[in-house]
Amino acid sequence: MGLTIAAMVLLSAAIHPVWNLFLKKEPDTQLGYLGLTVVLAICGLVHSLLAGSDLSAAGTVMPLIFVSWCGQILYGICLTATLSRGDLSAYYPIIRASPVFIVIVGMTLLGASYSWYVLLGIAMAVAGGFLLLYRRGTHFLDDPRTLMLALLAMSGTGIYSIADSRLMQTLEPQVQLFWVELLLVPVYLTLFLHRRTHTRYEDERPILRRAAMLIVPGIMAYGSYYLILTAYHMGAEVAAVTSVRQASIPISVMLGGFFLREGAITRRLLAATLLAAGIIVIIVLG
């Protein structure tokens, strides 16, 4: 992996947990996801218009856009269901293991091949992420349904990552972002309206503050996602990119400890050494 691409992916990984922190602090999570999606679509549209991009070019790759959309939906729905049923520290490492899914699909269905040191780096990064978040005493095998939801969420990430990497052979990143996020808006709007009919929610925050808490993470998410798509556009391999993105895990651990007062920060940061070593292997040897 070239240093320029690696720097872009690592910057994306650094931004990702920050906008996640903003979203986590949003009292109405479904409104937050809806706002995030709307802002992403608007950013993609504005960027495309300013860059003079051909938005109609998406018509030639609509099946791949649909696959990416399906992966996003599968990930979002199963992630929400997993976290509502199970312990975050037990299941999140499974959800983050999408490089494993990508390698298996790539080798068995797409004819991809990987050198042994890239596979070693991927394995180290995934194992490091798992050890970083996993807590002793959690037994995800005791709840096979929640485990299946976590595996489906992981698969959703792998599906849209593979589709996105293929889309970047034809589309510009901003065009892909506009169409996929635009198609996601009706889904999250329906979920939001459905919840509002069953649950009363009053937000006493000033309107400008509420808007800022939706717009700021949306802009940050656009920048993070744009960097990943640009890396694909430059020819980066999808499994390597998703493995390097695991760098967001130790950053999220530090943010969680500092802002959310989550425990065992020292132990979990030590576990990040293996993850970092895997990333170095991918960057230097991949």
Phi, psi and chi 1 to 4 in degrees:
 res  aa     phi    psi   chi1   chi2   chi3   chi4
   1 MET       -  129.0  178.6 -179.2  -71.7      -
   2 GLY   -66.4  154.7      -      -      -      -
   3 LEU   -65.8  -34.5  -67.9  179.7      -      -
   4 THR   -64.3  -46.7  -59.8      -      -      -
   5 ILE   -63.7  -43.5  -67.6  176.4      -      -
   6 ALA   -59.6  -41.8      -      -      -      -
   7 ALA   -63.7  -39.7      -      -      -      -
   8 MET   -63.9  -44.2  -68.1  168.1   56.5      -
   9 VAL   -67.1  -40.8  177.1      -      -      -
  10 LEU   -66.9  -37.1  -72.1  172.5      -      -
  11 LEU   -64.8  -41.6  177.9   58.1      -      -
  12 SER   -60.0  -42.0  172.7      -      -      -
  13 ALA   -64.4  -32.6      -      -      -      -
  14 ALA   -71.8  -35.1      -      -      -      -
  15 ILE   -75.2  -35.9  -63.2  172.6      -      -
  16 HIS   -53.9  -52.3 -172.3  -89.5      -      -
  17 PRO   -68.6  -21.2   21.6  -31.8      -      -
  18 VAL   -69.2  -47.6  179.0      -      -      -
  19 TRP   -70.8  -26.9   70.1 -103.3      -      -
  20 ASN   -63.7  -37.1  -89.9 -101.9      -      -
  21 LEU   -64.2  -42.9 -179.4   65.6      -      -
  22 PHE   -57.5  -45.8  -87.2   95.7      -      -
  23 LEU   -67.2  -36.3 -155.1   58.9      -      -
  24 LYS   -64.6  -29.9 -172.2  176.9 -179.6   64.1
  25 LYS   -82.3   -8.0  -72.7  179.6  171.7  -68.3
  26 GLU   -72.6  120.4  169.8   58.8   42.9      -
  27 PRO   -59.6  -36.9  -22.3   33.1      -      -
  28 ASP  -104.1   95.4 -169.7  -23.9      -      -
  29 THR   -62.0  -42.2  -55.9      -      -      -
  30 GLN   -67.2  -36.2  -71.8 -172.6  -25.0      -
  31 LEU   -65.0  -38.5  176.2   61.3      -      -
  32 GLY   -61.8  -44.2      -      -      -      -
  33 TYR   -66.6  -39.0  -89.2  100.6      -      -
  34 LEU   -63.3  -47.2  173.9   60.4      -      -
  35 GLY   -61.9  -40.8      -      -      -      -
  36 LEU   -60.0  -44.6 -178.2   80.8      -      -
  37 THR   -65.8  -42.0  -54.1      -      -      -
  38 VAL   -62.4  -45.2  170.6      -      -      -
  39 VAL   -63.6  -40.9  172.3      -      -      -
  40 LEU   -60.0  -44.7  -77.7  166.2      -      -
  41 ALA   -63.8  -42.2      -      -      -      -
  42 ILE   -64.7  -43.0  -67.5  173.5      -      -
  43 CYS   -61.1  -41.8  -73.2      -      -      -
  44 GLY   -63.0  -40.3      -      -      -      -
  45 LEU   -66.1  -49.2  176.1   60.4      -      -
  46 VAL   -62.3  -44.6  172.4      -      -      -
  47 HIS   -61.2  -42.8 -169.7  171.1      -      -
  48 SER   -63.4  -42.3  -64.1      -      -      -
  49 LEU   -66.9  -41.6  -66.0  175.5      -      -
  50 LEU   -67.4  -35.3  -69.2  176.2      -      -
  51 ALA   -84.8   -5.5      -      -      -      -
  52 GLY    69.9   29.7      -      -      -      -
  53 SER   -74.3  153.1  -56.6      -      -      -
  54 ASP   -91.3  100.2 -178.0   10.3      -      -
  55 LEU   -67.1  -26.9  -69.8  172.6      -      -
  56 SER   -72.0  -11.9   65.3      -      -      -
  57 ALA   -62.4  -21.6      -      -      -      -
  58 ALA   -64.1  -22.6      -      -      -      -
  59 GLY   -61.7  -25.6      -      -      -      -
  60 THR   -80.1  -15.2   62.4      -      -      -
  61 VAL  -128.7   28.9  -73.1      -      -      -
  62 MET   -57.5  -36.2 -163.3   54.2   69.6      -
  63 PRO   -59.0  -40.5  -27.4   36.7      -      -
  64 LEU   -68.3  -37.2  -88.0  178.1      -      -
  65 ILE   -62.1  -40.1  -71.1  179.1      -      -
  66 PHE   -63.8  -39.4  177.5   71.7      -      -
  67 VAL   -63.5  -44.8  171.8      -      -      -
  68 SER   -60.7  -43.2  179.5      -      -      -
  69 TRP   -60.4  -44.3  178.6   82.0      -      -
  70 CYS   -62.8  -41.5  -72.1      -      -      -
  71 GLY   -62.1  -41.6      -      -      -      -
  72 GLN   -62.5  -43.1  -66.9  -87.4    7.5      -
  73 ILE   -64.8  -46.3  -64.7  -63.2      -      -
  74 LEU   -59.0  -44.7 -179.3   63.1      -      -
  75 TYR   -62.8  -49.8  167.4   73.9      -      -
  76 GLY   -63.1  -46.9      -      -      -      -
  77 ILE   -67.3  -44.9  -68.1  176.2      -      -
  78 CYS   -72.3  -32.9  -68.3      -      -      -
  79 LEU   -63.0  -47.7  172.8   66.1      -      -
  80 THR   -60.5  -44.1  -56.3      -      -      -
  81 ALA   -66.0  -39.3      -      -      -      -
  82 THR   -63.7  -47.8  -60.7      -      -      -
  83 LEU   -70.7  -23.1  -61.7 -176.7      -      -
  84 SER   -80.0  -20.1   66.2      -      -      -
  85 ARG  -103.6  -31.3  -69.2  172.3   54.6   90.0
  86 GLY  -128.0  175.7      -      -      -      -
  87 ASP   -76.1  128.0 -174.0   -6.6      -      -
  88 LEU   -55.0  -45.1  172.8   64.9      -      -
  89 SER   -67.2  -23.1   61.4      -      -      -
  90 ALA   -83.7  -39.1      -      -      -      -
  91 TYR  -102.5  -23.2  -67.2  100.6      -      -
  92 TYR   -62.9  -37.6 -165.6   63.5      -      -
  93 PRO   -59.1  -33.6  -24.6   34.7      -      -
  94 ILE   -68.7  -44.2  -61.3  171.7      -      -
  95 ILE   -61.3  -35.2  -64.2  169.4      -      -
  96 ARG   -80.9   -2.4  -67.0  -73.2  -54.1 -161.1
  97 ALA   -86.0   29.3      -      -      -      -
  98 SER   -60.1  -28.2   59.0      -      -      -
  99 PRO   -57.3  -32.1  -27.4   35.8      -      -
 100 VAL   -64.4  -46.5  175.8      -      -      -
 101 PHE   -59.3  -44.1  175.2   88.6      -      -
 102 ILE   -64.3  -41.7  -68.5  168.8      -      -
 103 VAL   -64.9  -43.9  167.5      -      -      -
 104 ILE   -63.2  -48.1  -67.5  173.3      -      -
 105 VAL   -64.3  -42.4  171.3      -      -      -
 106 GLY   -61.6  -42.4      -      -      -      -
 107 MET   -78.2  -33.7  -63.8 -179.0   69.5      -
 108 THR   -90.8  -31.8   58.4      -      -      -
 109 LEU  -115.9  -28.4  -60.5  178.8      -      -
 110 LEU  -109.7    1.4  -56.6  177.7      -      -
 111 GLY    72.1   21.5      -      -      -      -
 112 ALA   -79.0  155.4      -      -      -      -
 113 SER  -135.4  147.1   60.4      -      -      -
 114 TYR  -132.1  141.5  -57.7   91.2      -      -
 115 SER   -70.3  159.3   60.0      -      -      -
 116 TRP   -64.5  -33.1   67.6  -93.4      -      -
 117 TYR   -75.7  -29.0   42.3   80.6      -      -
 118 VAL   -68.2  -43.1  169.5      -      -      -
 119 LEU   -62.5  -38.3  -68.5  175.1      -      -
 120 LEU   -63.5  -44.6  174.3   63.0      -      -
 121 GLY   -62.8  -41.0      -      -      -      -
 122 ILE   -62.1  -45.1  -68.3  171.7      -      -
 123 ALA   -62.1  -41.4      -      -      -      -
 124 MET   -65.3  -42.4  -67.5  169.4   65.4      -
 125 ALA   -65.5  -43.5      -      -      -      -
 126 VAL   -67.1  -44.2  172.2      -      -      -
 127 ALA   -63.2  -40.2      -      -      -      -
 128 GLY   -62.9  -42.1      -      -      -      -
 129 GLY   -63.6  -39.8      -      -      -      -
 130 PHE   -64.3  -48.9 -170.9   93.4      -      -
 131 LEU   -66.1  -29.5  -66.7  173.6      -      -
 132 LEU   -65.6  -36.7 -175.7   62.9      -      -
 133 LEU  -103.1  -22.0  -66.6  174.7      -      -
 134 TYR   -72.1  138.4 -176.3   72.6      -      -
 135 ARG  -113.2  140.3  -71.4 -178.4 -176.3  175.7
 136 ARG   -63.0  138.0 -175.7 -179.1  -58.3  174.9
 137 GLY    99.2   -8.2      -      -      -      -
 138 THR   -88.9  136.1   53.2      -      -      -
 139 HIS  -128.8   85.0  -57.1  -73.0      -      -
 140 PHE   -72.0  -18.5   49.7   79.4      -      -
 141 LEU   -72.5  -15.2  -67.3  178.7      -      -
 142 ASP   -73.5  -14.9  -67.9  -18.9      -      -
 143 ASP  -130.1   80.3 -171.6   -8.7      -      -
 144 PRO   -61.5  -29.4   19.4  -31.0      -      -
 145 ARG   -66.7  -44.8 -176.4  173.4 -179.9 -178.8
 146 THR   -67.5  -37.3  -56.3      -      -      -
 147 LEU   -59.9  -41.2  174.4   60.0      -      -
 148 MET   -64.7  -39.7 -179.1   58.1   64.6      -
 149 LEU   -62.2  -40.5  -72.9  169.0      -      -
 150 ALA   -64.3  -40.8      -      -      -      -
 151 LEU   -66.5  -36.7  -70.3  171.1      -      -
 152 LEU   -67.1  -39.4  -72.8  172.6      -      -
 153 ALA   -62.1  -43.0      -      -      -      -
 154 MET   -59.9  -43.5  175.7 -161.6   69.8      -
 155 SER   -63.6  -38.4  -58.7      -      -      -
 156 GLY   -59.6  -42.9      -      -      -      -
 157 THR   -61.5  -44.1  -57.0      -      -      -
 158 GLY   -63.1  -40.0      -      -      -      -
 159 ILE   -63.3  -50.5  -70.8  168.8      -      -
 160 TYR   -72.2  -26.3   75.5   69.0      -      -
 161 SER   -68.0  -44.2  -64.2      -      -      -
 162 ILE   -63.7  -44.9  -67.2  172.6      -      -
 163 ALA   -62.4  -42.5      -      -      -      -
 164 ASP   -62.8  -40.7  -70.3  -12.1      -      -
 165 SER   -64.5  -35.3   67.0      -      -      -
 166 ARG   -72.1  -39.1  -63.1  -65.2  178.7   98.9
 167 LEU   -61.6  -33.0  -77.8  166.8      -      -
 168 MET   -71.4   -7.3  -72.1  -55.7   95.5      -
 169 GLN   -78.3  -14.3  -62.1  173.9   15.0      -
 170 THR  -122.9  -44.0  -56.0      -      -      -
 171 LEU   -99.4  160.8  -63.1 -178.5      -      -
 172 GLU   -82.2  149.8  -66.2  177.3  -80.8      -
 173 PRO   -53.5  -42.5  -26.9   35.3      -      -
 174 GLN   -66.7  -31.1   58.8  -90.9   21.7      -
 175 VAL   -69.8  -44.1  175.4      -      -      -
 176 GLN   -61.8  -44.0 -173.1  -90.1    1.4      -
 177 LEU   -61.3  -42.4  -85.3  162.4      -      -
 178 PHE   -60.6  -51.1  167.5   68.4      -      -
 179 TRP   -69.6  -43.6  -77.3  109.9      -      -
 180 VAL   -65.2  -46.0  172.9      -      -      -
 181 GLU   -68.6  -36.0  -61.5  -58.1  -35.3      -
 182 LEU   -61.1  -40.6 -179.6   66.1      -      -
 183 LEU   -71.7  -21.5  -67.3  172.5      -      -
 184 LEU   -80.7  -24.3  -74.7  171.1      -      -
 185 VAL   -56.2  -49.1  169.1      -      -      -
 186 PRO   -59.6  -33.2  -21.9   33.3      -      -
 187 VAL   -65.3  -52.3  176.9      -      -      -
 188 TYR   -71.0  -29.2  -70.0  119.0      -      -
 189 LEU   -66.0  -41.7  178.0   59.8      -      -
 190 THR   -63.0  -44.1  -59.6      -      -      -
 191 LEU   -63.6  -40.0  -67.6  174.0      -      -
 192 PHE   -65.7  -46.6  171.5   70.1      -      -
 193 LEU   -66.2  -35.8  -66.5  176.3      -      -
 194 HIS   -63.5  -42.1  179.0  -93.7      -      -
 195 ARG   -68.1  -36.9 -171.8 -167.0   63.7   80.2
 196 ARG   -65.1  -26.7  -65.1  -76.6  -74.2 -167.1
 197 THR   -76.5  -16.4   60.0      -      -      -
 198 HIS  -109.6  -20.1  -66.9   81.6      -      -
 199 THR  -135.1  128.6  -55.1      -      -      -
 200 ARG   -82.3  132.2  -65.6  -76.4  -59.5  175.7
 201 TYR  -135.2  121.9  176.5   78.1      -      -
 202 GLU  -112.5  127.5  -61.6  -65.5  -24.1      -
 203 ASP  -113.6  115.5 -166.4  -24.1      -      -
 204 GLU   -93.2    3.9  -62.0  179.7   -5.5      -
 205 ARG   -70.4  149.5  -64.9  174.7  -60.8  170.7
 206 PRO   -57.6  147.7  -22.7   32.5      -      -
 207 ILE   -60.4  -37.6 -174.3   65.7      -      -
 208 LEU   -66.6  -37.7  -69.5  178.6      -      -
 209 ARG   -68.5  -40.3 -176.0 -179.5  177.0 -173.8
 210 ARG   -61.2  -43.1  -67.5  173.2   61.0 -174.2
 211 ALA   -64.5  -41.6      -      -      -      -
 212 ALA   -63.5  -38.2      -      -      -      -
 213 MET   -69.9  -14.4  -70.0  -60.1  -70.6      -
 214 LEU   -97.9  -37.1  -63.9  176.5      -      -
 215 ILE   -77.5  -45.2  -65.8  172.5      -      -
 216 VAL   -58.9  -51.7  170.9      -      -      -
 217 PRO   -63.7  -29.6   19.5  -31.2      -      -
 218 GLY   -65.1  -43.2      -      -      -      -
 219 ILE   -65.7  -41.0  -66.1  174.7      -      -
 220 MET   -65.4  -40.8  -64.2 -178.2   70.5      -
 221 ALA   -64.8  -37.5      -      -      -      -
 222 TYR   -62.0  -45.6 -178.1   83.4      -      -
 223 GLY   -61.8  -41.6      -      -      -      -
 224 SER   -65.2  -46.4  178.2      -      -      -
 225 TYR   -69.0  -36.7 -158.5  178.3      -      -
 226 TYR   -62.4  -39.9  179.8   82.9      -      -
 227 LEU   -61.9  -41.0  -72.7  169.2      -      -
 228 ILE   -65.5  -45.5  -65.6  -60.6      -      -
 229 LEU   -64.8  -35.9  -66.4  179.8      -      -
 230 THR   -65.6  -37.1  -58.1      -      -      -
 231 ALA   -61.5  -42.9      -      -      -      -
 232 TYR   -62.5  -41.6  -68.0  146.7      -      -
 233 HIS   -60.8  -30.1 -164.6   66.8      -      -
 234 MET   -86.7    2.8  -65.0  171.7   64.5      -
 235 GLY    99.5   11.0      -      -      -      -
 236 ALA   -67.0  145.7      -      -      -      -
 237 GLU   -80.7  134.7 -151.7  -72.3  -42.7      -
 238 VAL   -63.8  -40.9   59.5      -      -      -
 239 ALA   -65.7  -39.6      -      -      -      -
 240 ALA   -65.9  -41.9      -      -      -      -
 241 VAL   -62.4  -47.5  168.4      -      -      -
 242 THR   -66.9  -27.0   52.9      -      -      -
 243 SER   -72.9  -44.4  -62.0      -      -      -
 244 VAL   -64.1  -30.7  174.2      -      -      -
 245 ARG   -64.8  -14.1  -72.7 -175.3   74.9 -174.2
 246 GLN   -61.2  -14.7  -60.1  -77.4   76.6      -
 247 ALA   -59.3  -19.2      -      -      -      -
 248 SER   -67.9  -20.6   65.0      -      -      -
 249 ILE   -66.0  -54.3  -64.2  178.4      -      -
 250 PRO   -62.6  -30.5   17.3  -29.9      -      -
 251 ILE   -65.4  -42.8  -63.3  171.9      -      -
 252 SER   -65.9  -32.9   65.8      -      -      -
 253 VAL   -64.0  -44.4  168.7      -      -      -
 254 MET   -65.4  -42.0  -71.5 -173.8  -73.8      -
 255 LEU   -64.5  -41.0  -72.1  174.2      -      -
 256 GLY   -62.2  -39.3      -      -      -      -
 257 GLY   -70.9  -37.9      -      -      -      -
 258 PHE   -78.9  -43.9 -172.5   77.8      -      -
 259 PHE   -96.8  -32.8  -69.6  103.1      -      -
 260 LEU  -108.3    1.4  -56.6  177.0      -      -
 261 ARG    59.4   36.3  -60.3  -67.6 -174.4  -97.8
 262 GLU   -76.3  148.5  -64.0  177.6   -7.2      -
 263 GLY   -91.3  179.6      -      -      -      -
 264 ALA    57.6   37.3      -      -      -      -
 265 ILE   -66.8  -42.3  -60.1  -57.3      -      -
 266 THR   -61.4  -48.0  -58.6      -      -      -
 267 ARG   -60.9  -41.4  175.0 -177.3   61.7   78.6
 268 ARG   -72.7  -32.3  -65.9  160.2   81.6 -176.3
 269 LEU   -70.1  -33.6  -74.3  176.7      -      -
 270 LEU   -63.1  -36.8  -70.3  175.7      -      -
 271 ALA   -66.5  -21.8      -      -      -      -
 272 ALA   -69.5  -13.6      -      -      -      -
 273 THR   -60.2  -43.4  -57.9      -      -      -
 274 LEU   -63.9  -41.7  179.9   60.2      -      -
 275 LEU   -61.1  -46.7 -174.4  152.8      -      -
 276 ALA   -62.5  -38.6      -      -      -      -
 277 ALA   -63.2  -40.2      -      -      -      -
 278 GLY   -62.6  -40.1      -      -      -      -
 279 ILE   -63.5  -41.0  -68.4  173.4      -      -
 280 ILE   -62.8  -41.3  -68.3  171.8      -      -
 281 VAL   -60.5  -44.4  168.7      -      -      -
 282 ILE   -65.1  -43.6  -66.4  170.1      -      -
 283 ILE   -69.1  -45.0  -67.2  173.4      -      -
 284 VAL   -78.3  -41.4  175.2      -      -      -
 285 LEU  -102.2  -21.2  -60.1  178.0      -      -
 286 GLY   -75.6      -      -      -      -      -
